[in-house]
Amino acid sequence: MSWGTELWDQFDNLEKHTQWGIDILEKYIKFVKERTDIELSYAKQLRNLSKKYQPKKNSKEEEEYKYTACKAFLSTLNEMNDYAGQHEVISENMTSQITVDLMRYVQELKQERKSNFHDGRKAQQHIETCWKQLESSKRRFERDCKEADRAQQYFEKMDADINVTKADVEKARQQAQLRHQMAEDSKADYSSILQRFNQEQWEYYHTHIPNIFQKIQEMEERRIMRIGESMKTYAEVDRQVIPIIGKCLDGIVKAAESIDQKNDSQLVVEAYKSGFEPPGDIEFEDYTQPMKRTVSENSLSSSKEGKPELKFGGKSRGKLWPFIKKNKLSLKLGATPEDFSNLPPEQRRKKLQQKVDDLNKEIQKETDQRDAITKMKDVYLKNPQMGDPASLDHKLAEVTQNIERLRLETQKFEAWLAEVEGRLPARSEQARRQSGMYDGQTQQTVTNCAQDRESPDGSYTEEQSQESELKVLTTDFDDEFDDEEPLPAIGTCKALYTFEGQNEGTISVVEGELLSVIEEDKGDGWTRIRRSEDEEGYVPTSYVEVYLDKNAKGAKTYI
């Protein structure tokens, strides 16, 4: 089967058909291109979805991912991110292996088609020119024959007429001979052109057109074969990523199978366990005769065993149960003690351990930086042209100071941690609420022991004398009736720094300002001061320098 022999007379139809074939190829290219756009868009949406549900750093969500179910969800998000990457690979491979390749091939195909049909039109024009020449020679031969016939008839007429002179007859005879010769010449020319045309026509229909149409047929078959190869590539690109997509799905299944409900339940215990023992039985109080109320050994009271319990207004204030609201002042001010003393023992231990680990990491980081600076300084000493060693002294001193500060901070938190774990005796109140700003100055300590001030909810209460405890109970009682008497000043203080009191119960102070102290720090890091009769509140203890009046009632003794 050959287009050159079967379709020798369908030049125009072949031209239309090949143009339609190119249109089909361009349509397929457009289809693949839109598919790649869809793959990219899908991959982008999957990545955005995975990013949207990723836990934010340094947030509460990040802490939730310690549970196996949350870890499995995080693994699912990561696998979906890899899954999206495979769709990007599909888009890239289809673009490079199909779209770009076919677009280049289409340009080459158009050029080849244009060249082939140009040769066909050229052959057509040549055969049409030969045909015109044949027609022209044929008409000329016909005309000359007619002219020769008329000239012969005229000669014969003149020769038969006796009235015509001999000269006229001779002239007619010569004209007849001339016309006859012209007819013979036209005949020979027509015959020659006819033979040449027949040769050209045979070559046109048996050589030129078959060759051109054969090229067009081969071009069209290559186009069809190229579309088939592209479709195979289209399927192969998808098939290549199926194993990786399968691994992503297997990863999701594996993550789901790794969920351990028992482990998650244990993590809940570790996260919220307070470390307290359940309260014991409450003993019957017989009010028919005076007696001291004893406290059960398993009670969560903050009072010492055997100490008489004070009552005010008929209300018992001695016990602090886990389900009773915590220190109202701490909740009001929103302050968290540095030693996490507001937390239950088990939670406090975890917080302190985490703080120690963080400080050790910072120490390691600063130590590495110090070592790097030291090595650089040694290089400068050996090669002065590279830099001035003295220029690194300030930075080295700063890093060394930071390391020392972090070590002191670590020792402080390790001591608190040891106190919670029972490895060391209880520390004093002042040592528990020191700020971390170690500048070489002498720190004051308080003689009162913090061991006797730890309540079941992890906060600290002041336990000095009956008079001091009565004052606290009176304050709590008065809070309920909003009839609190002004507290007397127990000393003065000087503001070391400016403090903006924005929370309820706080007061703003300016650096260098002198104020009156009406209630000292009770272990929560806040001191109550008064500026005037109508303006008082709490400020951080580390922001003021306190001068207590030793003769003031309820004042502590500092050594």
Salt bridges, closest charged atoms under 4 A:
GLU15 OE2 - ARG121 NH2 1.95
GLU26 OE2 - LYS110 NZ 2.84
GLU39 OE2 - ARG35 NE 2.73
GLU39 OE1 - HIS87 ND1 2.54
GLU88 OE2 - ARG47 NE 2.91
ASP101 OD1 - ARG104 NH2 2.85
ASP101 OD2 - ARG226 NH2 3.00
GLU112 OE2 - ARG222 NH2 2.35
GLU142 OE2 - LYS146 NZ 3.61
GLU147 OE2 - ARG150 NH2 2.21
GLU170 OE2 - ARG173 NH2 1.94
GLU184 OE2 - HIS180 NE2 3.84
ASP189 OD2 - ARG140 NH2 2.32
GLU200 OE1 - HIS126 NE2 2.96
GLU220 OE2 - HIS17 NE2 3.50
GLU220 OE2 - ARG223 NH2 2.37
GLU236 OE2 - ARG239 NH1 2.76
ASP238 OD2 - ARG35 NH2 3.04
GLU285 OE2 - ARG293 NE 3.00
GLU285 OE1 - LYS311 NZ 3.78
GLU338 OE2 - LYS412 NZ 2.72
ASP339 OD2 - ARG348 NH2 3.55
ASP339 OD2 - ARG432 NE 3.30
GLU346 OE2 - ARG349 NH2 2.97
ASP371 OD1 - ARG370 NE 3.96
ASP393 OD1 - LYS377 NZ 2.73
GLU409 OE1 - LYS412 NZ 3.51
GLU421 OE1 - ARG423 NH1 1.83
GLU429 OE2 - ARG433 NE 3.45
GLU429 OE1 - ARG453 NH2 3.79
GLU429 OE1 - LYS556 NZ 2.34
ASP452 OD2 - LYS304 NZ 3.08
GLU462 OE2 - LYS556 NZ 3.07
GLU467 OE2 - LYS553 NZ 2.22
GLU469 OE1 - LYS307 NZ 3.06
ASP476 OD2 - ARG317 NH2 3.49
ASP479 OD2 - LYS328 NZ 3.86
GLU480 OE1 - LYS315 NZ 2.82
GLU480 OE2 - ARG317 NH1 3.47
GLU484 OE2 - ARG528 NH2 3.45
GLU513 OE2 - ARG531 NE 2.61
GLU519 OE2 - LYS522 NZ 3.46
GLU519 OE1 - ARG528 NH1 3.42
ASP521 OD2 - ARG433 NH1 2.49
GLU535 OE2 - ARG531 NH1 2.73
GLU536 OE2 - ARG528 NH2 2.83
GLU536 OE1 - ARG530 NE 3.18
